Amino acid sequence: MKVILHIGAHRTGTTSFQTVMRKRCRSGVDPSVGFWGPMRTRKGLFTGIQPTPGLGKSASRRARGRILLQMEKARQAGVKTLIVSDENMMGMPGLNLRTGHLYSDVGERLARHVAAFDGHVNKVVLSVRAQDHYWTSLAAFAITRGHNVPDAAQAGRMVHSPRTWRDVIADVACAAPDAKIEVTPFETTMGRADTVLGVCLGHRVDDAGEGEWLNRRPETGALRNILADRGENPDQIPADALRWSPFDETARATLREVYADDMHWLVAGANGLATLTEELDHTRAGHTPPIGPLNRGQGHDIEERRMAHPR
């Protein structure tokens, strides 16, 4: 049975994809494809994978046992491909906001999850998003959960962080050295559960449906109302802002340039660490391709990946 980890990132349409997958499994469209989402993974299944005070040293062993037992039940039920989707496998968004860095502990966290699946992980699917929109969406959603509006210092840490999606992808590749790493840009997959599922399965899927774009970031008026209800100054979010952002235009331009560099690296082959997949079976007119291999990604580079081990 193949195991595919769909790890996010946060604010890249994961809730929409998980909702569509739950509906698809309930309808029995394809019994050979199983699905575990946050409603399952966060209700005890993954407890103990990450070090947690009070659980003891045997917690990770018990978590591995639970996972293998549930995998065997799925296999006996006819599941040939199991998709496990939970963005918290990458890390916690609150830590990202506090540090201004993208998933600084993703390597160790994911290595523990891969170990818990006892070497059965065949593929890891990761979504990326332009940093100016990612940080804005993350901050706006955090405000609805009681967090403060980012100040200038916090926004500056996000803009000038040396850590980019390239570093995150490299850490993911090290944590899962035997798995294929697929990267999808949010800009081409938002609201497209069929595309994300196709990337997971490795072939085009026409019966997944586009679904609804859920969990969108709140608008300016909603954010101001939340602040007012909490007794805070709503003018921290300018009333005339059509779409609020903690960044000025210069900062947004800087973040867009960083994302462009990340995408260029992915298009160029990502040093053999990962494969960029925008849409399966997609054809479009373009320039005559250069002579030589037309595919780049894993398997097309002799660079060996350094393995990340769980601690």
Residue, then its C-alpha position, 0 to 999 in steps of 0.5 A: m500500500k502506497v502512503i502519500l503525505h500531503i503536508g500543506a503548507h498552512r494557508t494553501g487550500t489544505t482545508s478545501f482539499q481535506t473537505v473534498m477528500r472526506k466527501r469523496c471517500r464517503s461517496g465511495v468513488d474509489p475505494s482503493v484510495g483511502f484518506w486520513g485528515p486532521m479529524r483523524t490524525r489530531k484525535g489521538l492517532f499522531t499523539g506521541i510522534q512529536p516529543t510531548p512533556g508527560l507522555g514518556k519515552s515510549a510515546s513515539r513507539r506507541a504512536r507508530g504501533r497505532i499507525l501501523l495497525q490502522m494502515e493494516k486495517a486500511r489495506q485489508a479493506g482494499v485501500k491501495t493508496l493512502i493519502v494522509s493530509d495534515e498541515n501541522m506535520m510541517g510545524m505550527p503557524g504560531l511559531n512561524l509568526r513569532t520567529g518570522h521564519l518559514y517552518s524552521d523545524v520542519g526537518e525534525r518534525l517530518a522525519r519523526h512522522v516518516a519514521a512513524f510510518d515505518g518506511h512506507v511513505n512513497k511521496v510527500v506533497l508540499s504546497v507553496r505560496a507567494q510569501d507576501h500573500y502567505w504571511t498576510s493570510l497567516a497573520a490575518f487568520a491568527i488575528t481571528r484566533g486572538h493574536n495581535v496585529p503584527d508590528a513593524a518589527q515582526a513584519g520586518r523579520m518576515v521580510h528579511s528572513p534568510r529562510t525561503w521555500r527553497d530551504v523548507i523543501a530541502d529540509v523536507a527532502c532530507a527528512a524523507p530521502d526515500a520519498k518523491i517530493e512533489v511541490t505545487p504552487f497555490e496560485t495554480t491549485m487554489g480551489r482545485a482539489d482535482t489538481v492536488l489529488g492528481v498530483c498525489l496519485g500521479h495521474r489526472v483525476d476528473d471526478a474529484g470536483e473543484g470544491e469550495w475555497l474554504n477558510r479564506r482570510p478575513e476581509t478588512g471589515a471583519l478584522r476591524n470588527i474583531l479588534a473592536d470586539r476585543g477592546e483593541n484599536p480597530d485602526q490597527i487595520p486601516a479602514d480604507a484598505l481594500r485588502w489589509s497587509p502588514f507590509d508596505e509596497t517595498a516589502r511586498a516587492t521584496l517578498r515577491e522577488v524572493y518567491a520568484d527566486d524560489m520558483h526559478w529554482l524549482v523550475a530549474g530542477a531544485n537540485g534534484l530534490a523535488t519536482l514542481t507540478e503545476e497541472l497534470d496533462h496541461t499543454r500550452a503553446g510556448h517557445t521551442p524547448p532546448i535539446g536535451p532532457l525535458n524533465r527535471g526533478q528527482g532522479h535527474d540529479i546525482e546529488e545525494r540528499r543528506m538524511a534528516h533523523p528524528r531526535 
